[in-house]
Amino acid sequence: MSDEKMALRQRLLQARLDLPDRLVRADLLQRVMRFWLVGRPDTVIGAYWPIKGEFDPLPALHRWKEDGELLDEPQRRRIGLPVVDKVHKTLKFHAWFPGCPMEEDAYGIPKPRDTEVIVPTLLFVPCVGYGPGGYRLGYGGGFYDRTLAALEPRPFTVGLGFTNAFVPDFEPEPHDVPLDAILNDNGVVWPVKA
């Protein structure tokens, strides 16, 4: 990993932590997410437990889950959170619901304890930064890249981040795969509609 990319990551992480209006932006992104999910056919969505000032997608997803039960033809919607597979250095998604038993993983991040493995058709991923073309800057561990390469069928991928995380001159590396969509507190920023 280049020193330049590490410096960019640190700068973006600090900027996110220092956002004076992060709660307002988070509320806006909750709304964007909820509107974006309307009409999606997915019934199993993977997400993440927020760390380091990340946007928390779980309130919007819990609402989405409850909304599924109110449809004319009720749906059983499921939410999964990542659990690290230490052998393959990939992620598996375990069912999550408010109040389910949790424990910390090796990185100190809460994960569901002893819930079933589920396979998402839609995956929300956190963005430290993002750039043109749907490319994401993560934490540098490669967990999402390896997971997406291994998941069959590959889920629809959606990055979540705040407006200030956009890096106009972000250069993806050859192994980077663009996300299918990126949402921020202003709306859908990828794909760009003409």
Phi, psi and omega in degrees: 000133184286152177300325180296317180291321178297318180294319178298314180301312180298318180297316180293320178298316180294319179299321179294316179295330183271359182302118180288336183246032183302321181294322177294315179298320180297320178297318178296317180292327173303316181294315179302313180300314182297317178293319182297325182286341181299127178088352176291141182277353186296144173240352176230116182239132174265145180217211183207157174272125186290137176226162172051043177078012179295156171296138180264108181277351190292322177300317179294322180289323177297320177297317177301317180298313179296320179301327180298329180283344183262359180292161176304321173244094187306141179247143171269103181262144184231148179240134178240143174245150185286143172231129184287129170270104187295329182291311184265354183054044176236181180244140168246152182251124180253143181304136177231145173208153180306130179089359180290153181297136182234157173212162180273142175274187183298341181261005180081014181262131179299140177219154177297140179256123173059035172257163186289153176282133177233156183247111183285147171262348177224132184231118174270128181237143179284146177244121168291318176208168177205157183223185180303148177084004177084017181274142186244144170253120178256209182271353175098002181277341179077009183299315181293320179300313180294321180296314181295326178293332184267336185285129176232125351288157180292130179288160171290128186252134182228120176276145177236128178195169178273161183305320184290354179273357179288130179242099188299332182253025181296128180254112178289155175271162184304329181276351182290137178247129181292151174286158178283333179202156173225131177245140171226186185291353175261347181136210179274121180252348174209134359286150180281126178264131181282000000 
